[in-house]
């Protein structure tokens, strides 16, 4: 029974594999402990245009484990760091050999101090001629894996389309033009960060949750400017100056307090004087 279970797991793994043929081959060969073959197949998967970040994560996982098994700890560490820059929440299987998994946990300790690959959409430029442009920011890319940006979009109820990748070299802000037909209908779009071979590393939005939601004209995609109500003469945070002062800040309140205090002081002075009630008392009152 145990042998059948092991065979079942090995045969099931390729069926559950992500993506393309090289990745399936890498999984099969790794299950067969063919580390050289699995490493080569994983390399082919990394050099192809994968459709999702999960496929790249799986390819890096197999690469890292194979390199670890072959005693190439530094290369294994780099593979796992690349994996974690794509998916910082990845957890290696608990039944993985501690010796093979050691570089992964080392990479995990390093990656905790770094931000993973991330994209942030920016306000759309609708006044750019001849075509409006959408903007995105690469906020983090710790290993400089991102080599291109691509816009995926659809107009109205049309099919999803992909723009030609824009080549990038380092994190920053980038703008991509929309097609001329974008202004004619409602638009939905999202961004993809790509490897040099076109593999998808990260997305900002997706088909299920696109930017623009597909329900707004292009002009409505632009976030409205925040109205702070500030002017050069009245900085934000001084709203209290615009209303009447509180009662305890008025001049008449503190004038009254001064009179009461002065009267009390005179009374105390008379009470503590040692003279008889019949003795004359001289007062010098100075008003300033």
C-alpha positions as CSV (number, residue, x, y, z in Angstrom):
1,X,0.0,0.0,0.0
2,X,2.8,2.4,0.9
3,X,4.6,1.8,-2.5
4,X,1.3,2.5,-4.3
5,X,0.9,5.7,-2.4
6,X,4.4,6.9,-3.3
7,X,3.9,6.0,-7.0
8,X,0.5,7.8,-6.9
9,X,2.1,11.0,-5.5
10,X,5.0,10.9,-8.1
11,X,2.5,10.4,-11.0
12,X,0.2,13.1,-9.6
13,X,2.9,15.8,-9.4
14,X,3.2,16.5,-13.1
15,X,-0.6,16.7,-13.5
16,X,-0.7,19.4,-10.8
17,X,2.2,21.2,-12.3
18,X,1.9,24.9,-13.3
19,X,2.3,26.1,-16.8
20,X,4.4,24.9,-19.6
21,X,6.2,21.7,-20.5
22,X,9.7,22.6,-19.2
23,X,8.3,23.2,-15.8
24,X,6.5,19.9,-15.8
25,X,9.7,18.2,-16.9
26,X,11.5,19.9,-14.1
27,X,9.0,18.6,-11.5
28,X,9.1,15.1,-12.9
29,X,12.9,14.9,-12.9
30,X,13.1,16.4,-9.4
31,X,10.7,13.7,-8.1
32,X,12.9,11.1,-9.7
33,X,16.0,12.7,-8.0
34,X,17.5,13.6,-11.4
35,X,18.9,16.9,-10.1
36,X,20.9,17.6,-13.2
37,X,17.9,17.1,-15.5
38,X,15.6,19.0,-13.2
39,X,18.0,21.9,-13.0
40,X,18.2,22.1,-16.8
41,X,14.4,22.0,-17.2
42,X,13.9,24.6,-14.5
43,X,16.4,26.8,-16.3
44,X,14.4,26.4,-19.5
45,X,11.2,27.4,-17.6
46,X,12.9,30.5,-16.3
47,X,14.1,31.5,-19.8
48,X,10.6,31.3,-21.3
49,X,7.6,33.6,-21.2
50,X,5.7,32.2,-18.2
51,X,2.1,33.3,-17.7
52,X,2.1,33.8,-14.0
53,X,4.4,34.7,-11.0
54,X,3.5,31.3,-9.5
55,X,5.3,29.5,-12.4
56,X,8.5,31.5,-11.8
57,X,8.3,30.7,-8.1
58,X,8.0,27.0,-8.8
59,X,10.9,27.1,-11.3
60,X,13.1,28.9,-8.7
61,X,12.0,26.4,-6.0
62,X,13.2,23.5,-8.1
63,X,16.4,25.3,-9.1
64,X,17.2,26.2,-5.5
65,X,16.7,22.7,-4.2
66,X,18.7,21.1,-7.0
67,X,21.6,23.5,-6.5
68,X,21.5,22.8,-2.8
69,X,21.6,19.0,-3.4
70,X,24.6,19.5,-5.7
71,X,26.5,21.4,-3.0
72,X,26.2,24.8,-4.7
73,X,25.0,26.7,-1.7
74,X,25.6,30.2,-2.9
75,X,23.8,29.6,-6.2
76,X,21.0,28.0,-4.3
77,X,20.7,31.0,-1.9
78,X,20.4,33.3,-4.9
79,X,17.7,31.2,-6.4
80,X,15.7,31.3,-3.2
81,X,16.2,35.0,-2.8
82,X,14.7,35.5,-6.3
83,X,11.8,33.2,-5.3
84,X,11.1,35.3,-2.2
85,X,11.3,38.6,-4.1
86,X,8.4,37.3,-6.2
87,X,6.4,35.7,-3.4
88,X,7.6,36.8,0.1
89,X,5.0,34.6,1.7
90,X,6.2,31.3,0.2
91,X,6.7,28.4,2.6
92,X,8.8,25.4,1.7
93,X,7.3,22.0,2.3
94,X,7.7,20.8,5.9
95,X,8.9,17.4,4.7
96,X,11.8,18.9,2.7
97,X,15.2,17.7,3.9
98,X,16.8,20.2,6.3
99,X,20.0,20.0,4.4
100,X,18.4,20.9,1.1
101,X,16.2,23.6,2.7
102,X,19.1,25.3,4.6
103,X,19.8,27.9,1.8
104,X,16.0,28.7,1.7
105,X,15.9,29.6,5.3
106,X,19.1,31.7,4.9
107,X,17.4,33.5,2.0
108,X,14.3,34.0,4.1
109,X,16.3,35.7,6.9
110,X,17.9,38.1,4.3
111,X,14.6,38.8,2.5
112,X,12.9,39.9,5.7
113,X,14.8,43.2,5.4
114,X,13.9,43.8,1.8
115,X,10.7,44.6,0.0
116,X,9.5,42.2,-2.7
117,X,8.8,43.2,-6.3
118,X,5.9,45.5,-6.3
119,X,4.0,47.8,-8.7
120,X,1.9,50.8,-7.8
121,X,-0.5,52.5,-10.4
122,X,-0.3,56.2,-10.6
123,X,-2.7,58.9,-11.8
124,X,-3.6,58.6,-15.5
125,X,-2.4,61.4,-17.9
126,X,-5.4,62.3,-20.0
127,X,-4.0,65.5,-21.4
128,X,-1.0,64.0,-23.2
129,X,-0.9,64.3,-26.9
130,X,-1.4,62.5,-29.2
131,X,-2.5,59.6,-26.9
132,X,-3.4,59.5,-23.2
133,X,-1.0,57.5,-21.0
134,X,-1.3,55.4,-17.9
135,X,1.5,55.4,-15.3
136,X,2.9,52.9,-12.9
137,X,5.7,52.9,-10.4
138,X,8.1,50.0,-9.7
139,X,8.3,50.5,-6.0
140,X,10.7,47.7,-5.3
141,X,12.9,45.1,-7.2
142,X,15.6,43.9,-4.8
143,X,17.4,41.7,-7.3
144,X,16.7,43.8,-10.4
145,X,14.7,40.9,-12.0
146,X,12.2,43.3,-13.7
147,X,13.3,44.0,-17.3
148,X,10.0,45.1,-18.8
149,X,6.6,46.5,-18.2
150,X,3.4,45.6,-20.1
151,X,0.0,47.1,-20.2
152,X,-3.0,44.7,-20.5
153,X,-6.3,46.4,-21.4
154,X,-9.7,46.0,-22.9
155,X,-12.1,48.7,-24.3
156,X,-15.7,48.2,-23.3
157,X,-16.8,44.6,-23.8
158,X,-13.9,43.8,-26.1
159,X,-11.2,41.2,-25.7
160,X,-8.1,41.7,-23.5
161,X,-5.1,43.0,-25.3
162,X,-1.4,43.4,-24.4
163,X,0.9,46.2,-25.3
164,X,4.5,45.8,-26.5
165,X,6.7,45.6,-23.4
166,X,8.5,48.7,-22.3
167,X,12.1,48.0,-21.4
168,X,13.2,49.1,-17.9
169,X,16.5,48.9,-16.1
170,X,15.7,49.9,-12.5
171,X,12.8,50.9,-10.2
172,X,11.1,54.2,-11.0
173,X,8.0,55.7,-12.6
174,X,7.0,54.8,-16.1
175,X,4.1,55.7,-18.5
176,X,2.6,53.6,-21.2
177,X,0.4,55.0,-24.0
178,X,-3.1,53.8,-24.5
179,X,-4.5,53.0,-27.9
180,X,-6.3,55.7,-29.8
181,X,-9.6,53.9,-29.3
182,X,-9.3,54.1,-25.5
183,X,-11.1,57.5,-25.4
184,X,-14.1,56.1,-27.3
185,X,-15.3,53.8,-24.6
186,X,-14.9,52.5,-21.1
187,X,-11.5,51.0,-20.3
188,X,-10.2,48.4,-17.9
189,X,-6.5,47.7,-17.6
190,X,-3.7,46.3,-15.4
191,X,0.1,46.3,-15.4
192,X,2.6,43.4,-15.5
193,X,6.3,43.4,-14.5
194,X,8.3,41.1,-16.8
195,X,11.6,39.2,-17.0
196,X,13.8,39.7,-20.0
197,X,12.1,36.7,-21.6
198,X,8.6,37.9,-20.9
199,X,7.8,35.9,-17.8
200,X,5.4,37.6,-15.4
201,X,7.0,38.6,-12.1
202,X,4.2,40.8,-10.6
203,X,1.0,42.5,-11.4
204,X,-0.9,45.7,-10.4
205,X,-4.5,44.6,-10.9
206,X,-5.6,41.6,-13.0
207,X,-8.5,40.5,-15.2
208,X,-10.8,39.9,-12.2
209,X,-9.9,43.2,-10.5
210,X,-8.7,45.5,-13.2
211,X,-7.8,49.2,-12.7
212,X,-10.6,51.4,-13.9
213,X,-13.0,48.5,-13.2
214,X,-14.1,48.6,-16.8
215,X,-17.1,50.7,-15.7
216,X,-15.7,54.2,-16.1
217,X,-14.8,56.4,-19.0
218,X,-11.1,57.2,-19.3
219,X,-11.4,60.6,-17.7
220,X,-12.9,59.0,-14.6
221,X,-9.9,56.8,-14.1
222,X,-7.8,59.8,-12.9
223,X,-8.0,60.1,-9.1
224,X,-9.5,63.4,-8.1
225,X,-7.1,66.0,-6.6
226,X,-7.3,66.2,-2.8
227,X,-8.9,69.4,-1.6
228,X,-7.1,70.5,1.5
229,X,-8.7,73.9,1.9
230,X,-5.3,75.5,2.6
231,X,-4.2,78.9,1.4
232,X,-0.9,80.8,1.6
233,X,-2.4,82.9,4.5
234,X,-4.0,80.1,6.4
235,X,-2.0,76.8,6.7
236,X,-3.7,73.6,7.4
237,X,-4.0,72.7,11.1
238,X,-5.0,76.2,12.4
239,X,-8.8,75.9,12.1
240,X,-9.2,77.1,15.7
241,X,-8.0,80.6,14.7
242,X,-11.0,81.0,12.4
243,X,-13.5,81.0,15.2
244,X,-14.1,83.2,18.3
245,X,-11.6,82.6,21.1
246,X,-12.6,80.5,24.0
247,X,-13.9,82.2,27.1
248,X,-10.8,81.4,29.1
249,X,-8.7,83.3,26.5
250,X,-10.6,86.6,26.5
251,X,-9.2,89.9,27.8
252,X,-12.2,90.5,30.1
253,X,-11.8,87.2,31.8
254,X,-8.2,87.7,32.8
255,X,-8.9,91.4,33.8
256,X,-11.5,90.1,36.2
257,X,-9.1,87.5,37.5
258,X,-6.5,90.2,38.1
259,X,-8.9,92.3,40.1
260,X,-9.9,89.4,42.3
261,X,-6.3,88.4,42.9
262,X,-5.3,92.0,43.8
263,X,-8.3,92.3,46.3
264,X,-7.4,89.1,47.9
265,X,-3.8,90.1,48.4
266,X,-4.8,93.4,50.1
267,X,-7.2,91.5,52.4
268,X,-4.5,89.1,53.4
269,X,-2.0,92.0,54.0
270,X,-4.5,93.7,56.4
271,X,-5.3,90.5,58.2
272,X,-1.7,89.7,59.0
273,X,-0.6,93.2,60.1
274,X,0.3,93.2,63.8
275,X,-1.1,96.7,64.6
276,X,-4.2,97.4,66.7
277,X,-7.5,98.0,65.2
278,X,-7.3,101.6,66.4
279,X,-3.9,102.3,64.9
280,X,-3.9,104.2,61.7
281,X,-2.9,102.2,58.6
282,X,-1.3,103.9,55.6
283,X,-1.8,102.5,52.2
284,X,0.1,103.4,49.1
285,X,-1.8,102.5,46.0
286,X,0.1,102.5,42.7
287,X,-1.8,102.2,39.5
288,X,0.1,101.5,36.4
